[in-house]
Amino acid sequence: MSQLMYGLITGFLFGFLLQKGRVLRFEKQINALLFKDLTIIKFMLSSVVVAMVGTYLLVDLELAKLSIKTTILGANIIGGLLFGLGWGVLGYCPGTSIGAVAEGRWDALWGVLGMLAGAALYAEVFPAMKTTILTWGNMGKVTLPQLLGINHWFMIVPFVVGTLFLFRWIEKKEL
């Protein structure tokens, strides 16, 4: 039950931050895709940096354990293309479409319905995909630092520093 509560609290806080950051707005989404307003890029990168540092700090302090999922390149590439196509056509990504509907933006309801239809379709074709797409480029349960044979902090620190430099550049360019 405590895990469910942690998930509920985390989801509520993330939704609150999405709303306060104004990234649930269609105009912000489209302008992000056109590289005219990088608020969403900054929001996403901030989330990735905080999660990356926090997760690996907890793992190193033995307060958490990673549950690595299998890396399957074919599925990741196809899934990424479908995600990008849906975001580009609808103007909302999955998380922001749910948040936008919660704010009363009914145009985003198409995205929510699309996600439900996509999940149903995925469930139907999953058995056939087990011998096709879900085997293409199966690399097993591996992380990028493991693949490169380096400590994860040798990737995290440069990523954080690079993100900070990118943020500074974006602010100077006023994007």
TATAQUI-V989477 format. One record per pair of residues at least 12 apart in sequence whose C-alpha atoms are under 6 Angstrom apart, sorted by the first residue. I is the first residue (numbers start at 1). J is the second residue. Records with the same first field share a line. If there is no record, write none. Layout:
I: J, J
This chain:
24: 96, 100
29: 91
30: 91
37: 175
38: 175
68: 141
69: 141
70: 140, 141
71: 138, 139, 140
72: 137, 138
73: 137
74: 133, 136, 137
75: 133, 134
97: 111
